[in-house]
Amino acid sequence: MGSIALMGAAVGAIAALLLGRIPSTAKFERPLQLASIAGVAVAIAHAVWLLAVEDTIYELVVDHTRPGLNIVRRVMGLWGGSAGSLLFFTFIIGGVLLAAPVVPRLRAAPSVVLAGLATTSAFAANPFEKIDNPAIAGSGLSPILEHWAMIIHPPLLYLGLALALVPSLVEPKHRRTAAMPAIAVLTVALALGGAWAYVELGWGGWYAWDPVENAALIPWLLLVASIHVGPDHVVARWLSALVWPTVFCGTAMTRTSLRTSVHSFANSEELGWFLWPLAAVVSIGALGHAAVSHRASAKTSRTPRRVLPPLILISYSAVVVALGTFRPFVPGDATDGVFYSRFLFPAAVAGLIGLGVAPRLTPSAKRVAGDGSTGRLIGEALIGGLAGIVLSAVLGTTDWWQLTLAASLGIGLATTIGGGKQPVSRALAHIGMILVLAGSLGGTASESQTFPLEQGQSIDVSGHTITNQGIEFVDGPAPVITATVDVDGHTLQPALTIYPERALRLPEVATKRWIHKDVQLIIRNADDDGSVVLTANVEPLTQMVWIGSMLIGIGALAARQRRPSRVASSAELSAAR
């Protein structure tokens, strides 16, 4: 049933695309689109049912579920591999595009996307392939995916990417309003993925510049840049259009083994024969429409000087991430985190300051303040910068670049909070962005050390005393080694679970959190005599990432509920020139 429904969805979407171009049959386009997404929904329901009842004649079930998993984690097998996740991605993308208020001249866009993705899923990644003989039991969802964040992270990420496509399809006056939900959902999705990576993979960080992560970060950056100009501005039009090639080229790249990824669905070269042509078609269509709209526009708005700094910084960041992510087109090894840190650090420091200072320098802000706001702004910046430096020195971070980071953070927070007349949604989003930037830059100061530690022995790591108090070994199908470790008087219990059938050793990270830093402990190995090999990661400012992401999401949603601010309006853009 699932295969038939999926193939029917592909045929229905192709028929909708063809008939929609013929005036006498155009009335059938919408019903066929709806029938197509209904077919994908039926295929999804069938796949979920097979996972729920553990029908082990299907590869999807054998590869991604096992006895002992609860119903929720069995259903998670849908996005645990290549075929199921592509089917789910097709449903989310198609459903959002069909529900969006697409302008009439772009009504074919949902059909193109549905036809391409449904065809790819039906012929290159069919989740309903059967094995010759039913298995006794499935090998199971990878244990690394059984974290709570994985229950909602993939669906939210797919939803965010789908919503990111909408601003370029709606009327220009609704473009900024349409961008806000996408920004909010992508922010939460990226934060949840970071939380998973931070505690589950033992990377020693919450962001590893994995190509799948970057494929979501680039559209997020483009949308954030687009909302800083008027919704009918030519820059917003082009930035919204660029989201399409980044989403679909990112999808093709991360699902075709072009880049190494920790994500389990990035492993099918056959998909490239379908996804790359689809990416080319939608990219040409989106950019071509932006070019045609630009030429047809009665007026070409000039970008006001006051929005140039955020536009340049955010767009520059998007370009850097894109260059690092799509580097496989250039011979050589994959780009690592050093590339991003080197080129993004100056932009991030400038962003910390600019997020607080720039909104205070707008004509409307000066008119509202009306009391020598420039002098007040300078005073707030000096106080905030000095407070940041003093606090950094008290906490023991005295390197010049760390003091620069602390000063920039202080300036950004002080000037943002001091601008009390700005919209609350913008203030929340800017404070959140400041915190995320600070947490990101703080991660560049992280320290990692791996060392053996006998029972009762202590070691000093970055000023923290770590003592091995012993280990506990629990036998079973998946043996677990748990260490009891004292960190500055606080007891942590990192664990190491061994899955012999998968040849997998999965560390469960234990973390001691302070407001200004985290200390992570990860077991690498252990012996019967109570000795253990540990990795200790000292992560500055990580808590700011989670708090900041929450504030950005709240701010974006709050902005979605109110009328567009004067900062984004065409009238003020004209007045600011």
DOPAKOL-100948 format. One record per residue (C-alpha): residue number from 1; residue in one letter; x, y, z negated. Coordinates in Angstrom, 2 decimals, m for minus. Layout:
- pos, code, px, py, pz
- NUM, A, X, Y, Z;
...
***
This chain:
- pos, code, px, py, pz
- 1, M, 0.00, 0.00, 0.00;
- 2, G, 2.76, 2.42, m0.90;
- 3, S, 4.60, 1.95, 2.40;
- 4, I, 1.39, 2.38, 4.41;
- 5, A, 0.47, 5.55, 2.49;
- 6, L, 3.95, 6.98, 2.98;
- 7, M, 4.00, 6.29, 6.71;
- 8, G, 0.50, 7.71, 6.98;
- 9, A, 1.72, 10.87, 5.25;
- 10, A, 4.55, 11.21, 7.76;
- 11, V, 2.19, 10.70, 10.73;
- 12, G, m0.37, 13.11, 9.25;
- 13, A, 2.21, 15.86, 8.74;
- 14, I, 3.57, 15.45, 12.27;
- 15, A, 0.02, 15.54, 13.66;
- 16, A, m0.76, 18.68, 11.65;
- 17, L, 2.36, 20.32, 13.05;
- 18, L, 1.50, 19.46, 16.65;
- 19, L, m2.22, 20.21, 16.50;
- 20, G, m1.65, 23.46, 14.68;
- 21, R, 0.03, 24.85, 17.80;
- 22, I, m2.99, 24.17, 20.02;
- 23, P, m5.74, 26.76, 19.50;
- 24, S, m8.60, 24.35, 20.19;
- 25, T, m7.36, 21.85, 17.58;
- 26, A, m5.84, 24.25, 15.02;
- 27, K, m8.83, 23.71, 12.74;
- 28, F, m7.51, 20.21, 12.02;
- 29, E, m4.16, 21.48, 10.74;
- 30, R, m5.16, 22.15, 7.14;
- 31, P, m7.14, 18.90, 6.66;
- 32, L, m4.22, 16.92, 8.06;
- 33, Q, m1.79, 18.72, 5.75;
- 34, L, m3.97, 17.86, 2.76;
- 35, A, m4.32, 14.26, 3.94;
- 36, S, m0.56, 14.05, 4.28;
- 37, I, 0.14, 15.20, 0.74;
- 38, A, m2.62, 12.87, m0.46;
- 39, G, m0.75, 10.02, 1.21;
- 40, V, 2.41, 10.96, m0.64;
- 41, A, 0.40, 11.10, m3.87;
- 42, V, m0.93, 7.58, m3.25;
- 43, A, 2.63, 6.36, m2.65;
- 44, I, 3.73, 8.03, m5.91;
- 45, A, 0.88, 6.38, m7.82;
- 46, H, 1.75, 2.99, m6.37;
- 47, A, 5.42, 3.38, m7.31;
- 48, V, 4.48, 4.43, m10.86;
- 49, W, 2.19, 1.40, m11.18;
- 50, L, 4.94, m0.98, m10.01;
- 51, L, 7.36, 0.48, m12.58;
- 52, A, 4.76, 0.38, m15.35;
- 53, V, 3.90, m3.30, m14.82;
- 54, E, 7.54, m4.22, m13.98;
- 55, D, 6.79, m5.91, m10.66;
- 56, T, 10.28, m7.30, m10.04;
- 57, I, 9.75, m8.20, m6.41;
- 58, Y, 10.48, m4.56, m5.56;
- 59, E, 14.03, m3.15, m5.47;
- 60, L, 12.84, 0.06, m7.11;
- 61, V, 11.70, m1.85, m10.19;
- 62, V, 14.68, m4.21, m10.34;
- 63, D, 17.18, m1.36, m10.05;
- 64, H, 15.57, 1.12, m12.41;
- 65, T, 13.68, m0.59, m15.22;
- 66, R, 14.24, m3.44, m17.67;
- 67, P, 12.41, m5.22, m20.51;
- 68, G, 12.26, m3.26, m23.74;
- 69, L, 11.79, 0.20, m22.22;
- 70, N, 8.68, 2.09, m23.21;
- 71, I, 6.21, 3.18, m20.55;
- 72, V, 7.65, 6.69, m20.25;
- 73, R, 11.17, 5.48, m19.58;
- 74, R, 9.91, 2.85, m17.14;
- 75, V, 8.20, 5.62, m15.14;
- 76, M, 11.44, 7.65, m15.29;
- 77, G, 12.84, 5.02, m12.94;
- 78, L, 10.96, 6.88, m10.19;
- 79, W, 13.64, 9.59, m10.18;
- 80, G, 16.47, 7.35, m11.34;
- 81, G, 17.70, 6.50, m7.83;
- 82, S, 17.79, 7.68, m4.22;
- 83, A, 14.51, 6.36, m2.80;
- 84, G, 12.20, 7.13, m5.71;
- 85, S, 13.62, 10.59, m6.35;
- 86, L, 13.26, 11.56, m2.68;
- 87, L, 9.62, 10.44, m2.71;
- 88, F, 8.99, 12.50, m5.84;
- 89, F, 10.86, 15.48, m4.35;
- 90, T, 8.67, 15.23, m1.23;
- 91, F, 5.51, 15.32, m3.33;
- 92, I, 6.60, 18.34, m5.39;
- 93, I, 7.86, 20.35, m2.40;
- 94, G, 4.85, 19.54, m0.24;
- 95, G, 2.33, 20.21, m2.99;
- 96, V, 3.79, 23.60, m3.89;
- 97, L, 4.04, 24.78, m0.28;
- 98, L, 0.46, 23.73, 0.47;
- 99, A, m0.80, 25.53, m2.65;
- 100, A, 1.17, 28.71, m1.92;
- 101, P, m0.56, 31.72, m0.28;
- 102, V, 1.45, 31.35, 2.93;
- 103, V, 1.03, 34.15, 5.49;
- 104, P, m0.80, 32.94, 8.65;
- 105, R, 2.22, 33.24, 10.94;
- 106, L, 4.17, 30.82, 8.72;
- 107, R, 1.41, 28.27, 8.17;
- 108, A, 3.46, 25.61, 10.01;
- 109, A, 6.22, 25.67, 7.37;
- 110, P, 4.53, 23.18, 4.99;
- 111, S, 3.91, 20.81, 7.90;
- 112, V, 7.55, 20.95, 9.01;
- 113, V, 8.82, 20.22, 5.51;
- 114, L, 6.28, 17.49, 4.81;
- 115, A, 6.90, 15.84, 8.18;
- 116, G, 10.67, 15.86, 7.71;
- 117, L, 10.74, 14.66, 4.11;
- 118, A, 7.95, 12.08, 4.46;
- 119, T, 9.56, 10.64, 7.60;
- 120, T, 12.92, 10.47, 5.83;
- 121, S, 11.38, 8.72, 2.85;
- 122, A, 9.41, 6.27, 5.01;
- 123, F, 12.22, 5.22, 7.34;
- 124, A, 15.53, 5.91, 5.57;
- 125, A, 14.73, 5.61, 1.86;
- 126, N, 11.57, 3.55, 1.47;
- 127, P, 11.03, 2.93, m2.27;
- 128, F, 8.83, m0.10, m1.53;
- 129, E, 11.48, m2.43, m0.15;
- 130, K, 11.05, m5.99, m1.47;
- 131, I, 13.65, m8.59, m2.38;
- 132, D, 13.44, m12.15, m1.06;
- 133, N, 12.71, m13.70, m4.45;
- 134, P, 11.29, m11.95, m7.54;
- 135, A, 13.93, m11.25, m10.18;
- 136, I, 13.51, m12.51, m13.72;
- 137, A, 14.06, m8.99, m15.05;
- 138, G, 15.32, m5.66, m13.79;
- 139, S, 18.82, m4.41, m14.47;
- 140, G, 17.28, m1.28, m15.92;
- 141, L, 17.44, 2.47, m15.81;
- 142, S, 21.01, 3.59, m16.33;
- 143, P, 21.43, 4.11, m20.10;
- 144, I, 22.91, 7.52, m19.43;
- 145, L, 19.52, 8.63, m18.06;
- 146, E, 17.51, 7.50, m21.09;
- 147, H, 18.07, 10.83, m22.82;
- 148, W, 14.91, 12.81, m23.71;
- 149, A, 15.91, 15.71, m21.44;
- 150, M, 15.78, 13.42, m18.41;
- 151, I, 12.03, 12.96, m18.97;
- 152, I, 11.35, 16.54, m17.87;
- 153, H, 14.60, 17.85, m16.32;
- 154, P, 14.25, 16.28, m12.81;
- 155, P, 10.54, 17.18, m12.40;
- 156, L, 11.22, 20.75, m13.52;
- 157, L, 14.25, 21.03, m11.23;
- 158, Y, 12.26, 19.85, m8.21;
- 159, L, 9.42, 22.20, m9.13;
- 160, G, 11.84, 25.11, m9.47;
- 161, L, 13.40, 24.42, m6.06;
- 162, A, 9.94, 24.19, m4.50;
- 163, L, 8.84, 27.47, m6.09;
- 164, A, 12.06, 29.09, m4.87;
- 165, L, 10.88, 28.57, m1.28;
- 166, V, 7.63, 30.46, m1.79;
- 167, P, 8.80, 34.13, m1.88;
- 168, S, 9.83, 34.07, 1.78;
- 169, L, 6.42, 32.69, 2.83;
- 170, V, 4.13, 35.22, 1.15;
- 171, E, 3.25, 38.81, 1.95;
- 172, P, 6.15, 41.14, 1.11;
- 173, K, 4.17, 42.88, m1.64;
- 174, H, 3.85, 39.55, m3.47;
- 175, R, 7.47, 38.48, m2.98;
- 176, R, 8.80, 39.65, m6.33;
- 177, T, 5.79, 38.24, m8.18;
- 178, A, 6.33, 34.87, m6.49;
- 179, A, 10.01, 34.84, m7.42;
- 180, M, 9.42, 35.09, m11.17;
- 181, P, 7.96, 31.59, m11.76;
- 182, A, 10.79, 30.07, m9.71;
- 183, I, 13.40, 31.89, m11.78;
- 184, A, 11.75, 30.84, m15.04;
- 185, V, 11.38, 27.16, m14.08;
- 186, L, 14.88, 26.87, m12.60;
- 187, T, 16.33, 28.50, m15.72;
- 188, V, 14.68, 25.96, m18.02;
- 189, A, 15.55, 23.06, m15.69;
- 190, L, 19.22, 24.02, m15.54;
- 191, A, 19.32, 24.49, m19.32;
- 192, L, 17.81, 21.04, m19.92;
- 193, G, 20.29, 19.48, m17.52;
- 194, G, 23.07, 21.26, m19.37;
- 195, A, 21.76, 19.98, m22.71;
- 196, W, 21.78, 16.43, m21.33;
- 197, A, 25.31, 16.72, m19.96;
- 198, Y, 26.56, 18.35, m23.15;
- 199, V, 25.60, 15.49, m25.45;
- 200, E, 25.38, 12.48, m23.13;
- 201, L, 28.29, 12.56, m20.73;
- 202, G, 30.96, 13.79, m23.09;
- 203, W, 32.31, 16.18, m20.48;
- 204, G, 33.27, 18.65, m23.18;
- 205, G, 30.95, 21.21, m21.67;
- 206, W, 27.38, 21.82, m20.55;
- 207, Y, 28.19, 22.69, m16.94;
- 208, A, 30.67, 20.80, m14.77;
- 209, W, 30.10, 22.52, m11.39;
- 210, D, 28.63, 19.28, m10.10;
- 211, P, 27.28, 19.78, m6.54;
- 212, V, 23.74, 18.90, m7.63;
- 213, E, 23.90, 21.55, m10.37;
- 214, N, 25.27, 24.12, m7.93;
- 215, A, 22.58, 23.30, m5.36;
- 216, A, 20.04, 24.61, m7.89;
- 217, L, 22.20, 27.47, m9.18;
- 218, I, 22.66, 29.11, m5.75;
- 219, P, 18.90, 29.60, m5.08;
- 220, W, 18.54, 30.88, m8.64;
- 221, L, 21.23, 33.50, m8.03;
- 222, L, 19.66, 34.56, m4.71;
- 223, L, 16.25, 35.02, m6.30;
- 224, V, 17.67, 36.99, m9.22;
- 225, A, 19.44, 39.26, m6.73;
- 226, S, 16.23, 39.69, m4.70;
- 227, I, 14.13, 41.00, m7.60;
- 228, H, 16.51, 43.92, m8.12;
- 229, V, 15.20, 45.67, m5.00;
- 230, G, 11.69, 46.47, m3.85;
- 231, P, 9.70, 43.45, m2.66;
- 232, D, 9.28, 44.94, 0.83;
- 233, H, 12.98, 45.79, 1.13;
- 234, V, 15.03, 44.23, 3.92;
- 235, V, 17.58, 42.91, 1.40;
- 236, A, 14.86, 41.05, m0.53;
- 237, R, 13.63, 39.58, 2.75;
- 238, W, 17.05, 38.20, 3.69;
- 239, L, 17.85, 36.92, 0.20;
- 240, S, 14.52, 35.09, 0.05;
- 241, A, 15.14, 33.60, 3.50;
- 242, L, 18.62, 32.40, 2.49;
- 243, V, 17.03, 30.27, m0.24;
- 244, W, 15.76, 27.86, 2.43;
- 245, P, 19.15, 26.81, 3.85;
- 246, T, 20.65, 26.60, 0.36;
- 247, V, 17.86, 24.31, m0.90;
- 248, F, 17.75, 22.01, 2.12;
- 249, C, 21.47, 21.97, 2.89;
- 250, G, 22.05, 21.31, m0.81;
- 251, T, 19.52, 18.48, m0.67;
- 252, A, 21.20, 16.95, 2.38;
- 253, M, 24.70, 17.32, 0.95;
- 254, T, 23.95, 15.85, m2.46;
- 255, R, 21.99, 12.88, m1.11;
- 256, T, 24.41, 11.76, 1.60;
- 257, S, 27.67, 11.03, m0.26;
- 258, L, 29.26, 14.17, 1.16;
- 259, R, 30.29, 15.18, m2.32;
- 260, T, 31.03, 13.01, m5.34;
- 261, S, 28.39, 13.49, m8.02;
- 262, V, 27.40, 11.97, m11.34;
- 263, H, 23.81, 11.91, m10.11;
- 264, S, 22.66, 8.47, m9.06;
- 265, F, 20.79, 9.55, m5.94;
- 266, A, 23.83, 11.05, m4.21;
- 267, N, 24.79, 7.83, m2.52;
- 268, S, 23.07, 7.27, 0.83;
- 269, E, 24.84, 8.14, 4.07;
- 270, E, 21.86, 6.96, 6.17;
- 271, L, 19.75, 9.81, 4.85;
- 272, G, 22.03, 12.26, 6.62;
- 273, W, 20.56, 11.36, 10.02;
- 274, F, 17.21, 12.71, 8.78;
- 275, L, 18.03, 15.37, 6.19;
- 276, W, 20.65, 17.34, 8.11;
- 277, P, 18.39, 17.91, 11.16;
- 278, L, 15.59, 18.96, 8.80;
- 279, A, 17.97, 21.36, 7.02;
- 280, A, 19.02, 22.81, 10.38;
- 281, V, 15.42, 23.32, 11.53;
- 282, V, 14.18, 25.03, 8.37;
- 283, S, 17.35, 27.13, 8.07;
- 284, I, 17.08, 28.42, 11.63;
- 285, G, 13.37, 29.02, 11.15;
- 286, A, 13.76, 30.94, 7.87;
- 287, L, 16.65, 33.10, 9.05;
- 288, G, 15.06, 33.62, 12.46;
- 289, H, 11.83, 34.79, 10.85;
- 290, A, 13.77, 37.21, 8.64;
- 291, A, 15.55, 38.62, 11.70;
- 292, V, 12.32, 39.00, 13.69;
- 293, S, 10.56, 40.62, 10.72;
- 294, H, 13.48, 43.00, 10.33;
- 295, R, 13.29, 44.14, 13.96;
- 296, A, 9.50, 44.42, 13.84;
- 297, S, 9.48, 46.45, 10.61;
- 298, A, 8.36, 50.02, 11.08;
- 299, K, 10.92, 51.25, 8.58;
- 300, T, 14.24, 50.02, 7.33;
- 301, S, 14.69, 50.85, 3.67;
- 302, R, 18.08, 51.99, 2.54;
- 303, T, 19.35, 50.25, m0.57;
- 304, P, 19.50, 52.81, m3.41;
- 305, R, 22.89, 53.22, m5.00;
- 306, R, 21.67, 52.24, m8.45;
- 307, V, 20.81, 48.67, m7.40;
- 308, L, 24.03, 48.08, m5.49;
- 309, P, 26.14, 46.94, m8.51;
- 310, P, 23.80, 44.08, m9.57;
- 311, L, 23.20, 43.14, m5.94;
- 312, I, 26.92, 42.97, m5.22;
- 313, L, 27.78, 41.07, m8.41;
- 314, I, 25.01, 38.48, m8.09;
- 315, S, 25.46, 38.02, m4.35;
- 316, Y, 29.23, 37.69, m4.80;
- 317, S, 28.63, 34.99, m7.43;
- 318, A, 26.29, 33.12, m5.08;
- 319, V, 28.90, 33.23, m2.31;
- 320, V, 31.64, 31.92, m4.62;
- 321, V, 29.46, 29.03, m5.83;
- 322, A, 28.41, 28.24, m2.25;
- 323, L, 32.00, 28.20, m1.03;
- 324, G, 33.04, 25.87, m3.81;
- 325, T, 30.01, 23.63, m3.38;
- 326, F, 30.12, 23.24, 0.40;
- 327, R, 33.89, 22.88, 0.55;
- 328, P, 33.63, 19.28, 1.84;
- 329, F, 33.37, 20.82, 5.31;
- 330, V, 37.02, 21.76, 4.81;
- 331, P, 39.58, 18.91, 4.49;
- 332, G, 40.98, 18.44, 1.02;
- 333, D, 39.97, 17.47, m2.49;
- 334, A, 36.73, 18.67, m4.06;
- 335, T, 36.81, 22.07, m5.68;
- 336, D, 37.11, 21.87, m9.45;
- 337, G, 36.13, 24.24, m12.23;
- 338, V, 39.35, 26.27, m12.01;
- 339, F, 38.19, 27.71, m8.68;
- 340, Y, 34.94, 28.98, m10.15;
- 341, S, 36.49, 30.26, m13.37;
- 342, R, 39.16, 32.20, m11.51;
- 343, F, 36.81, 33.97, m9.13;
- 344, L, 33.73, 34.39, m11.32;
- 345, F, 35.35, 35.59, m14.55;
- 346, P, 35.70, 39.27, m13.45;
- 347, A, 32.14, 39.34, m12.12;
- 348, A, 30.81, 37.82, m15.34;
- 349, V, 32.60, 40.40, m17.52;
- 350, A, 31.28, 43.20, m15.31;
- 351, G, 27.83, 41.64, m15.54;
- 352, L, 27.93, 41.60, m19.34;
- 353, I, 28.45, 45.34, m19.39;
- 354, G, 26.27, 46.19, m16.40;
- 355, L, 23.20, 44.34, m17.70;
- 356, G, 22.97, 46.77, m20.57;
- 357, V, 24.36, 49.94, m19.01;
- 358, A, 22.90, 49.96, m15.47;
- 359, P, 19.18, 50.12, m16.41;
- 360, R, 19.94, 53.11, m18.65;
- 361, L, 21.37, 55.10, m15.73;
- 362, T, 18.29, 54.97, m13.51;
- 363, P, 16.42, 58.23, m12.86;
- 364, S, 13.29, 56.93, m14.61;
- 365, A, 15.29, 55.91, m17.70;
- 366, K, 16.86, 59.35, m17.94;
- 367, R, 13.49, 61.05, m17.58;
- 368, V, 12.00, 58.91, m20.34;
- 369, A, 14.94, 59.48, m22.69;
- 370, G, 15.25, 63.21, m21.99;
- 371, D, 17.58, 63.78, m24.93;
- 372, G, 21.11, 63.56, m23.67;
- 373, S, 20.82, 59.88, m22.96;
- 374, T, 24.27, 59.68, m21.33;
- 375, G, 26.01, 60.70, m24.54;
- 376, R, 23.85, 58.31, m26.54;
- 377, L, 24.64, 55.53, m24.09;
- 378, I, 28.39, 56.13, m24.43;
- 379, G, 28.08, 56.08, m28.22;
- 380, E, 26.16, 52.80, m28.19;
- 381, A, 28.71, 51.28, m25.84;
- 382, L, 31.63, 52.31, m28.06;
- 383, I, 29.95, 51.00, m31.20;
- 384, G, 28.96, 47.72, m29.52;
- 385, G, 32.40, 47.17, m28.03;
- 386, L, 34.17, 47.89, m31.31;
- 387, A, 31.78, 45.62, m33.22;
- 388, G, 32.46, 42.81, m30.76;
- 389, I, 36.22, 43.16, m31.10;
- 390, V, 36.07, 43.26, m34.91;
- 391, L, 33.78, 40.23, m35.10;
- 392, S, 35.99, 38.32, m32.68;
- 393, A, 39.08, 39.08, m34.76;
- 394, V, 37.31, 38.03, m37.98;
- 395, L, 36.38, 34.70, m36.37;
- 396, G, 40.00, 34.15, m35.42;
- 397, T, 39.92, 34.74, m31.65;
- 398, T, 42.66, 37.21, m30.89;
- 399, D, 43.73, 36.53, m27.29;
- 400, W, 43.37, 39.62, m25.13;
- 401, W, 40.87, 38.06, m22.75;
- 402, Q, 38.77, 36.77, m25.65;
- 403, L, 38.72, 40.24, m27.16;
- 404, T, 37.71, 41.59, m23.74;
- 405, L, 34.86, 39.11, m23.66;
- 406, A, 33.78, 40.06, m27.18;
- 407, A, 33.87, 43.77, m26.37;
- 408, S, 31.88, 43.25, m23.17;
- 409, L, 29.29, 41.20, m25.04;
- 410, G, 28.98, 43.89, m27.71;
- 411, I, 28.56, 46.65, m25.12;
- 412, G, 25.94, 44.68, m23.20;
- 413, L, 23.86, 43.83, m26.26;
- 414, A, 24.11, 47.28, m27.86;
- 415, T, 23.13, 49.18, m24.72;
- 416, T, 20.31, 46.75, m23.87;
- 417, I, 18.78, 46.88, m27.33;
- 418, G, 19.27, 50.66, m27.44;
- 419, G, 17.19, 51.13, m24.30;
- 420, G, 13.94, 50.75, m26.17;
- 421, K, 11.74, 52.35, m23.48;
- 422, Q, 12.39, 49.68, m20.84;
- 423, P, 9.85, 46.90, m20.20;
- 424, V, 10.03, 44.16, m22.82;
- 425, S, 10.19, 41.43, m20.15;
- 426, R, 13.24, 43.02, m18.54;
- 427, A, 14.94, 43.56, m21.89;
- 428, L, 14.40, 39.91, m22.85;
- 429, A, 15.69, 38.66, m19.49;
- 430, H, 18.74, 40.93, m19.65;
- 431, I, 19.57, 39.95, m23.23;
- 432, G, 19.16, 36.32, m22.22;
- 433, M, 21.48, 36.79, m19.26;
- 434, I, 24.05, 38.47, m21.47;
- 435, L, 23.97, 35.53, m23.88;
- 436, V, 24.25, 32.96, m21.07;
- 437, L, 27.19, 34.83, m19.53;
- 438, A, 28.87, 35.07, m22.91;
- 439, G, 28.35, 31.36, m23.51;
- 440, S, 29.68, 30.55, m20.06;
- 441, L, 32.77, 32.65, m20.51;
- 442, G, 33.22, 31.26, m24.02;
- 443, G, 33.42, 27.82, m22.46;
- 444, T, 36.59, 28.83, m20.66;
- 445, A, 38.20, 29.08, m24.11;
- 446, S, 37.17, 25.57, m25.09;
- 447, E, 39.85, 23.25, m26.42;
- 448, S, 39.95, 19.48, m26.12;
- 449, Q, 42.27, 17.02, m27.84;
- 450, T, 42.28, 13.20, m27.78;
- 451, F, 44.07, 11.41, m30.62;
- 452, P, 44.18, 8.13, m32.57;
- 453, L, 43.11, 8.33, m36.21;
- 454, E, 43.55, 5.59, m38.78;
- 455, Q, 40.99, 5.10, m41.53;
- 456, G, 41.51, 7.74, m44.20;
- 457, Q, 43.83, 9.78, m41.99;
- 458, S, 43.24, 13.47, m41.23;
- 459, I, 44.27, 15.73, m38.39;
- 460, D, 43.95, 19.46, m37.70;
- 461, V, 42.34, 20.45, m34.39;
- 462, S, 42.07, 24.17, m33.64;
- 463, G, 41.80, 24.97, m37.35;
- 464, H, 39.29, 22.20, m38.13;
- 465, T, 40.22, 19.32, m40.43;
- 466, I, 38.97, 15.98, m39.07;
- 467, T, 39.10, 12.87, m41.27;
- 468, N, 38.28, 9.30, m40.26;
- 469, Q, 36.18, 7.75, m43.04;
- 470, G, 35.73, 4.39, m41.27;
- 471, I, 33.78, 2.63, m38.54;
- 472, E, 30.78, 0.31, m38.35;
- 473, F, 30.32, m2.36, m35.68;
- 474, V, 26.81, m3.63, m34.83;
- 475, D, 26.71, m6.66, m32.53;
- 476, G, 23.97, m7.40, m30.00;
- 477, P, 23.24, m7.34, m26.27;
- 478, A, 24.60, m3.79, m26.30;
- 479, P, 27.19, m3.59, m29.15;
- 480, V, 27.43, m0.24, m30.93;
- 481, I, 30.49, 1.21, m32.65;
- 482, T, 29.74, 4.07, m35.04;
- 483, A, 32.43, 6.17, m36.70;
- 484, T, 31.90, 8.24, m39.83;
- 485, V, 34.02, 11.37, m39.54;
- 486, D, 34.34, 14.36, m41.85;
- 487, V, 34.72, 17.77, m40.15;
- 488, D, 35.42, 20.57, m42.64;
- 489, G, 33.22, 18.88, m45.22;
- 490, H, 30.43, 17.98, m42.79;
- 491, T, 29.76, 14.33, m41.89;
- 492, L, 29.40, 13.42, m38.23;
- 493, Q, 28.74, 9.99, m36.75;
- 494, P, 29.74, 9.68, m33.10;
- 495, A, 28.89, 6.32, m31.53;
- 496, L, 30.01, 4.22, m28.59;
- 497, T, 27.53, 1.80, m26.98;
- 498, I, 28.90, m0.96, m24.75;
- 499, Y, 26.78, m2.38, m21.90;
- 500, P, 28.67, m5.49, m20.71;
- 501, E, 26.36, m6.24, m17.77;
- 502, R, 27.00, m2.75, m16.36;
- 503, A, 30.67, m2.53, m17.40;
- 504, L, 29.64, 0.75, m19.05;
- 505, R, 30.89, 2.35, m22.27;
- 506, L, 28.50, 5.16, m23.17;
- 507, P, 29.59, 7.60, m25.88;
- 508, E, 26.95, 9.31, m28.00;
- 509, V, 28.41, 12.68, m28.87;
- 510, A, 28.17, 14.01, m32.44;
- 511, T, 28.19, 17.78, m32.74;
- 512, K, 28.63, 20.20, m35.63;
- 513, R, 27.09, 23.51, m34.63;
- 514, W, 27.90, 26.97, m35.89;
- 515, I, 26.51, 30.16, m34.38;
- 516, H, 29.86, 31.04, m32.78;
- 517, K, 31.18, 27.58, m31.85;
- 518, D, 30.49, 23.85, m31.69;
- 519, V, 32.79, 20.97, m32.59;
- 520, Q, 32.05, 17.80, m30.61;
- 521, L, 33.40, 14.35, m31.46;
- 522, I, 33.46, 11.52, m28.90;
- 523, I, 34.65, 7.96, m29.52;
- 524, R, 36.97, 6.60, m26.86;
- 525, N, 38.00, 3.34, m28.56;
- 526, A, 38.07, 1.60, m31.95;
- 527, D, 39.85, m1.32, m33.66;
- 528, D, 38.85, m3.82, m36.32;
- 529, D, 41.21, m2.18, m38.85;
- 530, G, 39.01, 0.95, m38.92;
- 531, S, 41.19, 3.08, m36.67;
- 532, V, 39.55, 5.00, m33.87;
- 533, V, 40.52, 7.05, m30.83;
- 534, L, 38.55, 10.31, m30.77;
- 535, T, 38.20, 13.28, m28.48;
- 536, A, 37.48, 16.55, m30.26;
- 537, N, 36.04, 19.42, m28.20;
- 538, V, 35.87, 22.90, m29.70;
- 539, E, 33.28, 24.87, m27.71;
- 540, P, 32.94, 28.63, m28.40;
- 541, L, 29.57, 30.39, m28.02;
- 542, T, 27.66, 27.39, m26.65;
- 543, Q, 24.57, 28.17, m28.73;
- 544, M, 24.20, 31.41, m26.80;
- 545, V, 23.54, 29.43, m23.63;
- 546, W, 20.44, 27.73, m25.02;
- 547, I, 19.09, 30.87, m26.68;
- 548, G, 19.80, 32.97, m23.58;
- 549, S, 18.15, 30.48, m21.21;
- 550, M, 15.00, 30.55, m23.32;
- 551, L, 14.91, 34.36, m23.26;
- 552, I, 15.40, 34.48, m19.48;
- 553, G, 12.53, 32.06, m18.98;
- 554, I, 10.25, 34.02, m21.30;
- 555, G, 11.21, 37.32, m19.70;
- 556, A, 10.57, 36.02, m16.16;
- 557, L, 7.17, 34.62, m17.11;
- 558, A, 6.25, 37.81, m18.96;
- 559, A, 7.17, 39.87, m15.89;
- 560, R, 4.95, 37.56, m13.81;
- 561, Q, 1.96, 38.45, m15.99;
- 562, R, 2.24, 42.20, m15.59;
- 563, R, 2.20, 44.54, m12.64;
- 564, P, 5.57, 45.06, m10.90;
- 565, S, 7.67, 47.54, m12.82;
- 566, R, 8.51, 50.95, m11.49;
- 567, V, 12.08, 49.79, m11.07;
- 568, A, 10.92, 47.48, m8.29;
- 569, S, 8.41, 49.80, m6.65;
- 570, S, 8.93, 51.37, m3.25;
- 571, A, 8.06, 54.82, m4.58;
- 572, E, 10.89, 54.83, m7.07;
- 573, L, 13.28, 53.34, m4.58;
- 574, S, 12.62, 56.30, m2.35;
- 575, A, 12.98, 58.76, m5.24;
- 576, A, 16.27, 57.23, m6.29;
- 577, R, 18.03, 57.81, m2.96;
***
